[in-house]
Amino acid sequence: METQTTQQRDVHLISQLLENIYFKGIFEGDTALLSTVYHPATLLFGDVKGQPYAKNLKDYLEGVKNRQSPKDSGNPFKGEILSVKAVNSIAYAEVKVTMYDFIYQEFLSFHRIDGKWLLVNKMISDIADETGESFKKEQNPKTSLMATMTILPGFENQVKKGLDIMENESNKETGCQQFVVTFQKDSPQKVIVYEVYDDDKAFELHKNAGYSRDFFELVKGKIEDDKIEVVYLTELTPVL
């Protein structure tokens, strides 16, 4: 009975450690807090998007320090404890952490050292693709892009007036989060437009709006190669 009580106590302590330090530290990007749960020699192994992943603790914490935390990004975050088992001075926990467009299945090994439970090994696998759709696509499917074009000499005023209309009208769209027209500092003929929409459907509605069609007609013969180059963007999501 005493052994069972001790094991239950240890399971509770590890669960509290995961909830109050591990998940919290990841969510807030708090490396000082995270450092208190890891043994200095901890190694991290696994796979992310099908690619091998291996880091020591120093490199991992440096990555956490230099990234935008889930809290600051406003993106969805969820930490779940799936199971915890403790035997004498060793224990393991299976957890799932969902952040950005990653879903990490994790196996965490713990060892009680000088009366304190420390995480000594971390194995992770990104299972987002196995769910059919990533968490980000389900929860935050925004469409971000940069559109660039080069105005031909003599047409600056006409194209800029058209861009001004596009910027004003686009930012009125329900599904448009941001539409910003900028010009390259060392090349004022070069236009760079940063656009963010709720999803692909909102972007399609934008492209088919009357003022968008008018703009596409306006720039014919007035921009280099009659071409607007579009690059679709995705947020930098560092490994957990």
Protein Blocks (a to p, Z undefined) as FASTA:
>chain_A
ZZmmmmmmmmmmmmmmmmmmmmmmmmnopaklmmmmpcfkbcceddeehiacdddfklmm
mmmmmpccfklnopacddddfbdcdehjbccddddddehjbccddddddddeehiacdfb
dcdddfklmnopafklmmmmcccddddddddehilmmmmmmmmmmmmmmmmpmklmbdcd
dddfklmkbccdddddfblmlmmmmmmpmklmmmmmmmgopaghhiacddddddddddZZ
